[in-house]
Amino acid sequence: MPNLRRLHKLWLAAALAAPLTAAATTGQYAQMPIHDDEKHLLATADDLESYFNAHGLLLKDDRVLALVRRVGHSLRPQPTDDYVVYEFYVLRDPSPNAFALPNGSIYVHTGMLARLHDEDELAALLAHEITHVAGHHGLVDHRATKKASIAGLVLGGMSVWGGAIAIGLQASVFGFSRDLEQEADDHAAITLRDGHYDPHALPDLLDILGRDYDGLDPRVPTIWSTHPEIRARAETSRALVANLPRRERTVDGFEDVVSGLRAMTVQDYIRDEYPQTALALAEDSVARHPDDARTVQLLGDAWAGMGAQRRTDPSELTKSDKKQNRKDHRKTREQRLADELATEEGRTAYAENLSHAQDAYARALAIDPHFAAAHRGLAEVYEQQQRAPDAAREYLLYVRAAPDAEDRSIVVGRLKALTVKLQETTQ
């Protein structure tokens, strides 16, 4: 198997070394024949579906796929070339990413869908990506900048949850020139206007993608985050659609399909130790589903995952803050927690975060007293608060509520240890 870390570094080096297009580049929306030395781009793009599928990275949820494909197919134009076949896929990854390949394949990450509020924002996203395909932006940018080919840059090291996710694609596909990105925004606004979606969803989408909650800028480069002018693009798009009529957003059906992805994405960010992002997404989910025990329990998990960090406002993070955050993120969670608890501020934040987690778990149990995950979360909070009797009680309730849980042996072990501790203190 290739050295994924080394290949990821090669991709980063190529992306950084590739100069921005000096002269303005524009898409070609008429037929654009492929040169012989570009055929490998299409071949590799065709192979990616098999690669993603073999590594278990393609989401198989029929309802989610049906939603993305229905919206995408309603927006796609008639292809001008026989090598373009519009198809839409969803990749299992929490980063807010989407990308288009020259052959018409468009991939949306689960983490992107989890951040969207309605079908109109999804339409804005897909209209942007469809423009990249329809305007042959991959080929135009490739010819303009002579960037490295996809073939040498396909693999890249990534996260702990999905294995080695591989989307270190050709820089011209993964992050187009500024001219082509703006062109894709402009065309997306027109596509929304001419269709039945709200064109004001475009700046809303860009606003969402400009938020870097953890100040790590970002967890991996994406087609969106490689452009630091994302906020400026949002303002440009807002001005572009200012005089266009607003339309009622399509929310209900979208929310029903995507709510599960939000929960999955929150869990992914907690596990990968991006607590600020996990908390922001969890709060957004609770605002939508305040009476869902599972959603409220995940909010408790997110607060518990904050450790001793203080809640931060992403708009107030300085470059120095982000640099320090990236440095701290290289430490283990235990190291970070120990460093933070060495300060009065950290100890105060830790107590407050545990209190917020406790409140969320209690709220989930008020909705459903038998919701097992909330009992376990509450037990862990009590254990960290040195409330052994309360922790033992909640662990016992968890075991009773989930007798076949995979972690039963672990929880029983904790319960026994707490029981011994309580017996010792009473002797």
N, C-alpha and C positions, 0 to 999 in steps of 0.2 A: 504493500500500500504506500502511496506517496507520502512524503513528509509534509503533513498539512500545515504545520507552523511555518516551515520554510517557504512553502508555496504562498501562504498568506503574506509573508514579508515581501516576496517577489511581486505579488499583486500591488501591495501598498507602494513599493518603490516605483513600479510602472505608472501607477496612478498619479503619484506626486511628480514624477519626471515628465509626464505628458503635459506639454504647454497648452494653455488656453488658446483657442483659435484666434489668431491675430486679426484676421478679417472677418467680417460678419458672415455667418453661414445661415442658409435658409433651407428648409426642406424642399423635396421634389415630390409633388403630388401626382405627377404623371408617371407613366411607365419608366422603370429604371433597371435596365438589364444588369445582370451580375457579371463582373469581370472574373476571369479565370482564377486570379489570385485572391478572390474573395469567397470562393465557393466553400472553403473550409469554415467560414463564419456561419453559413447556413447549416452545414453538416453538424457542427458542434451544437448549434442551437437546437437542431432536431434531436440530438442525442441527450440533451439535458433532461427531457421528460423521463427518459429511461433511467438516467442517473438518479434523479430525485426520487423516483418510484422505488428503485432498488435500495435506496438508503432510508426508506420509510418516511420521506419528508413531504409527500403529497397528501394533503387532507382528503379523506374519503367520505366526509359527511355530505350525503346527497342533498340535503336541504341548503347547506351553505353553497355548495357548488352550483346548484340550480339557481340560486339568487344571483351569484356573481355572473354566471353565464347568461342568464336572462337579461340582466342590465347591459352587459357587454355586447351581446349580439344585437340589442336594440339600438346601439350607438355606432356600431361598426359601419364603415362605408364599403362599397364594392371594391375589392382588391384590384389594383392595376396590373399586378404581376402574378404569374401562376405559382411562384414560390411563396406567396403570402397566403396563409390560411389562418384566420383569426380563431384562436382558441384561448380559453381562460382557465387558469389553475390557481389553487390555493396552497401555499407552502406553510407547513407547521413551524412557525417561528414567531416569537413575540415582538421582534423589532418592527418599527413602523416603516415598512418598505413595500415597494412594488416596482416591477421592471418589465420592460418590453424587449423582445428579441426581433431581429430582422425578418424572421419567418412568420411573424404574426402571433407567436406565443406570448401571452401576458400573464405574469405571476403576481399574485397579491399575497402578502403575509397575513397570517392569522392576527398578528399584533396590529396590523394596519386596520383590519376590519373591526377589531376590538375598540379602536379609538373613534370610530365613526358614529355619528348620531342618527343617520337616516339614509335612505336609499339615494337621496339626491347627492350627498357627499360621496357615496360610492360611485355614482354616475360621473361626478366631477373627476374623481381619481381615474376611472377607466377611460373617460374622454381624453384626459391628458396622455395616458399611455397609448391609446389608440392613435393619437396624433403622431407619436414617435414612430409607429409602424407605417401609417398612411403616408407620412412625409419622408419615409426612408431615412429617418434621422441617424440610425446606426451606420448606414452606408455613407451618408453625407459626411458625418463627423469622422468616420474612419478615413475617408479619402482626404478630408481637409487637414487632419492632424497626423496621419500615418501612425496611429497608436498601435500598441502591441495587439496581437490577435487574441481572440477568445481562447483558442486552443491552449496556449501556454499559461492561461490565467484562470482556469476553470475552478480549481480547488482553493479553498481558504479555510483556515482554522476558525472555529466559532465556539458555540456554547456547550454547556454541560448537559442540556436536556434532550437535544435532538440529534446527538452524535455530531459528526463533522459536517455541518451544513455548508454547502459549497455554492456560493454565489459570488465568487471573486471574478466576475465576468469582465469582458473587455471594457475598458474605461469609457469608451464611447457609448456603450449600452448601459453601464451602471451609473454613469453620471455624464450627461451630454453637456455640450458647450452652453454658456449662458444664453446665447442667442436662440439655440434650439429649445432650451427649457422654457424661455419666455414665449416662444412661438407655440409650444405645446399648451401653455397656460391660455394664451389668446384663443387658440382654436377650440380648446375645451369650453371656454365661455360661449363661443358661437354655437358649438354643438348642443350645449345645454339650452341655450336660447331657442334654437330651432326645434328642439325636442319638447318633451313634456316635463322636464325637470327644472328646478329653480337655479338660475345661473349664479345666484348669490351663494350657492353652496361651495363655489370654487374658492373664494377668499376664506370662507369658514374652514375649508379643508386645509389650506395653507397655514392658517392660524394654529390649528391643531398640531400640525407637523413642526411648527416652530418652537414647541415647548420641550425643553430638556430638563425634566424634573430632577434628575440626579446630578446634573452638572458634569456629566462625563463626556458629552459632546462628540459622538454618541457611543453606545456600546459597540457598534460596528458601523463602518461607513455605509450609507445607503444612498439611493438615487436622490433622496430629498436632502439628507443632512450634509452631503458633500458640498452643498451650495450654502455658504454662510449668509447669503442675501435672501434667505427664505422669507424673512419678515418683510423685506422690501418687495418681494414678489407678491406677498399677500396684499400689500397696500396698492400695488400696481393693478392687481386683479380687482380689488375693491373699487377702484376708480373706473375700471373698464366696465363693470356691470352696474355702476351706480344708477344709471338712467333706465335700466332694464326692469321690467315688472317682476315683482316677487310672486312666487307660486307656493301653494300649500305643499309642505314637505310630506314625503311618504315615510312614515315612522313605524306604524304598528306592525306590519308584516316583517319589516327589517329587524325590529327589536326582538321579535319572537325567534328569529333565526339566529341572530348574532349573540344573544345574551350568554349562551354557553361558552362562546369563544372568549368573552370578557373574563369569565371565571377562570378559564384555562390560562389566559394571558397573565392575570394577577398571580396565579400560582407559579407560573414560569418566572416572573420577575422576583417573587419572594425567594425562590430557590436559587436564582442566579445573583441574588443580593443587590438588587436595584430597588431598595425599599421606598424611596420617594415616588418612583414611578408606580410601583405596586399600590401604594396608598392612594395616589391620585386616581388611578383607574378603579380601585375598589370603591372610593367615595362616589365616583361617577356612577358606578353600577348600583349602589345603594340608593342614590337619588332617583334612579329609574325604577328600582324594585325594592321599596322600603319595607315591604311585608314578606320578603322572601328570606327564609332562615339561612339558606345556603349563601346568599349574597352578603347578608349581614355578618355571618360567620367568617367569610373571607376578609371582610373589613377588619375583624379582630385579628386574623392572621397577619394582615398587612401592618397593623399597629404594632403587633408583637415583633414583626420582622424589622421594625425601625431600630431596634436595639436602643442605643443611647444617643442616636442622632436627633437633632432638632429639626422640626419641619422647616423647609426652606421654600422661598419664593423663587422659581426659576428665573424670573425676569430680573432679579436682584443679584444673581450670581456674577461675579467678576471673573476675568480670565485667571486671576490668581486663585480664586476659589475653585475653579474647574481644574486647574493644575494640581491643587492639593487633593481634590476629590479623586482624581485619577491615581495619584500616588497612594492615597489611603486604600483605594479599591484593590490594589495589588496585595494588600495584607489579607490574612485570613480573617474570618468574621470574629474569631476569638481574640485575635490581636487587636482588631479595631475596637471591640467592646472593652477590652482591658484598658486601652489608651484613653477611651472616652470616659470610663468610670473613674479614672485617676483625677478627673477634674470635677469641681462642684457643678459646673454647668452640665456635664455629661450625666452625673448622678441624678440631677433634677430631671433632665430629659428622659432618662431611663424610667424613673418612677412615673412620670406623666404618660409616657407611651404605654406602659403596662396598665395604667389606669384606664386609658382609652380602649385598650384591647379587652380588658375585663368588662367594660361597659358594653362593648359590641357583642361579646359572647353571651352576656346576660340578656341582651336584647334578642339575640337569635333564639335563646332558650325560652324567652317569653312568647315568641312566635310559635315555637315547636319544642316543648319540654323534653322530647325524646330525641332531639337532633344530636347524634353521637359526636360529630366532629366539634361541636361547640363545647361539649363536656370536656373533651380532651384539651382543647385550646385553653379553656378556663383553668383546668388542672395545671397546665404548664405555667400559666401566669401566676397562679397561687404558689407554685413551687418556687418560682423566681422571687416572689415577694416574701419568701420564708414563712408561708402560711401552710405548714405541713398538714394539719387536720383537714383544711378545706381542699387542699390538693388531693389528698387520699380519697376524700368523698367523691370528688369529680372524676377521678380515675376509675373508681368503682362503678359509678354511673355510666361511664363510657363503656366499660367492659360489658355491663349488662345490656346496654343499648345496642352494642355491636359485637355480639358473641363470636362472630366469624371474621372479625377484622384481621387483616394481614399483619398488623402491628400488635396484635393481642399479647404476644409473648413479651414484647418490649414494655408495654404498659403494665402488665402483671408484674414484671420485674421492678418497675418504678414503684408500684403500689406496695410491694413487699418491702422495699427499701424504706419507704416512708413509714410503714407499719413498725418496722424495727426501730426507726428513729423515734417514733412517738412512744414506744414502749420504754426506750432508754430514758426519755425525758420525764416519764412518770414514775420511774423507780427511785 
